[in-house]
Amino acid sequence: MRSSTVGELVYIPSDTNLTKYSDGQPKKVLCLKKPEYLLVREEQENKLGVYFQGDVWYVEKRKVYNV
């Protein structure tokens, strides 16, 4: 995957884990049952923050495809 920037859509395949953090600690992990196209809200070194179900969730960059 090439680098994504804030505001771009990315494709995340099914069976990919999304993690929600609170105070820097993982609080929830969700495994996608179907593929999703999500908006990038934040980019970190190895993960992307994507907008999903009204919150920012994080996914490993290597599991994301640019649209």
Rosetta silent file (secondary structure, phi, psi, omega in degrees, C-alpha in Angstrom):
SEQUENCE: MRSSTVGELVYIPSDTNLTKYSDGQPKKVLCLKKPEYLLVREEQENKLGVYFQGDVWYVEKRKVYNV
SCORE:     score description
SCORE:     0.000 S_00000001
   1 L     0.000  135.152  173.123    0.000    0.000    0.000 S_00000001
   2 L   -78.447  168.499 -178.071    1.231    3.463   -0.764 S_00000001
   3 L   -64.059  135.994  176.341    0.922    6.116    1.896 S_00000001
   4 L  -101.210  151.406  178.308   -2.631    7.310    2.545 S_00000001
   5 L  -116.855  158.924  179.657   -3.505   10.812    3.530 S_00000001
   6 L   -56.709  132.527  178.725   -6.243   12.142    5.741 S_00000001
   7 L    99.569  -10.910  178.304   -9.505   12.384    3.824 S_00000001
   8 L   -85.299  153.165  172.354   -8.854    9.512    1.396 S_00000001
   9 E   -88.608  142.766  175.263  -11.005    6.417    1.141 S_00000001
  10 E  -129.725  155.161  177.644   -9.377    3.047    1.718 S_00000001
  11 E  -101.425  128.551  178.151  -10.623   -0.494    1.193 S_00000001
  12 E  -121.346  118.399 -177.404  -10.444   -2.861    4.162 S_00000001
  13 L   -69.345  164.441  176.277  -11.208   -6.538    3.447 S_00000001
  14 L   -63.660  162.386 -178.660  -13.427   -8.757    5.576 S_00000001
  15 L    63.602   24.903  175.498  -11.860  -10.596    8.529 S_00000001
  16 L  -103.268  136.245  179.546   -9.656   -7.573    9.305 S_00000001
  17 E   -84.013  134.923  169.936   -9.414   -6.392   12.914 S_00000001
  18 E  -111.691  139.388 -178.563  -10.182   -2.798   13.863 S_00000001
  19 E  -121.316  135.559  176.901   -9.055   -1.595   17.289 S_00000001
  20 E  -108.015  132.217 -177.426  -10.521    1.258   19.328 S_00000001
  21 E  -110.721  150.663  172.383   -8.254    2.961   21.870 S_00000001
  22 E  -140.274  126.139 -177.534   -8.983    4.932   25.026 S_00000001
  23 L    55.271   35.812  177.027   -6.229    6.712   26.945 S_00000001
  24 L    80.011   -0.089 -179.414   -3.647    5.020   24.712 S_00000001
  25 E  -113.312  141.641  176.887   -4.825    1.514   25.597 S_00000001
  26 E   -64.834  130.872 -178.494   -6.820   -0.834   23.355 S_00000001
  27 E  -114.459  -30.675  179.738  -10.416   -1.003   24.607 S_00000001
  28 E  -143.599  144.679  172.840  -12.298   -2.823   21.816 S_00000001
  29 E  -127.057  131.463 -178.318  -11.382   -5.061   18.909 S_00000001
  30 E  -126.373  131.327  176.291  -13.829   -5.662   16.093 S_00000001
  31 E   -99.778  121.030 -178.564  -13.397   -8.130   13.231 S_00000001
  32 L   -65.452  130.955  178.455  -15.086   -6.912   10.049 S_00000001
  33 L   -86.278  -22.459  178.023  -17.637   -9.399    8.735 S_00000001
  34 L  -139.740  157.569  179.621  -17.755   -7.741    5.312 S_00000001
  35 L   -63.869  151.929 -178.669  -15.364   -5.513    3.360 S_00000001
  36 E  -135.678  147.823  167.338  -15.619   -1.777    3.992 S_00000001
  37 E  -104.820  117.505 -174.854  -14.612    1.468    2.288 S_00000001
  38 E  -126.887  155.527 -178.852  -13.614    3.841    5.093 S_00000001
  39 E   -88.709  131.577  178.029  -12.334    7.399    5.402 S_00000001
  40 E   -78.081  126.607  178.495   -8.816    7.954    6.771 S_00000001
  41 E  -107.562  -24.475 -176.196   -8.830   10.322    9.742 S_00000001
  42 E  -156.472  143.722  176.056   -5.262    9.841   10.998 S_00000001
  43 E  -121.110  128.779  175.167   -2.021    8.273    9.827 S_00000001
  44 L  -118.671 -177.863 -174.653    0.560    6.822   12.182 S_00000001
  45 L   -57.573  -51.166 -175.405    3.740    4.873   11.491 S_00000001
  46 L  -116.971    0.844 -178.016    2.208    1.375   11.203 S_00000001
  47 E  -143.879  161.790  177.306   -1.535    2.012   11.417 S_00000001
  48 E  -117.256  141.945  170.953   -4.315    4.190   10.103 S_00000001
  49 E   -93.206  120.786 -178.372   -7.146    5.754   12.048 S_00000001
  50 E  -119.785  150.544 -179.404  -10.348    5.271   10.041 S_00000001
  51 E   -85.079  117.015 -178.451  -13.844    6.566   10.637 S_00000001
  52 E  -144.926  127.565  179.477  -16.176    3.634   11.427 S_00000001
  53 L    51.593   42.070  174.591  -19.540    3.623   13.235 S_00000001
  54 L    81.593    3.173 -179.303  -19.136    7.208   14.421 S_00000001
  55 E  -136.536  169.707  174.699  -15.671    6.769   15.976 S_00000001
  56 E   -93.736  123.013  176.833  -12.032    6.488   14.971 S_00000001
  57 E  -116.642  156.531 -176.281  -10.793    2.894   14.863 S_00000001
  58 E  -115.036  142.202 -178.730   -7.259    1.775   13.982 S_00000001
  59 E  -136.465  146.509  177.233   -6.155   -0.793   11.434 S_00000001
  60 E   -65.100  134.655 -178.261   -2.713   -2.041   10.416 S_00000001
  61 H   -57.310  -36.399 -174.749   -1.519   -0.288    7.252 S_00000001
  62 H   -69.095  -10.902  179.551   -0.454   -3.558    5.638 S_00000001
  63 H  -101.109    6.535 -173.457   -4.097   -4.756    5.668 S_00000001
  64 L  -114.593  143.460  177.652   -5.460   -1.678    3.858 S_00000001
  65 E  -119.901  139.531  176.878   -5.723   -0.989    0.118 S_00000001
  66 E   -73.447  148.963  178.551   -5.973    2.408   -1.543 S_00000001
  67 L   -97.092    0.000    0.000   -9.037    3.132   -3.629 S_00000001
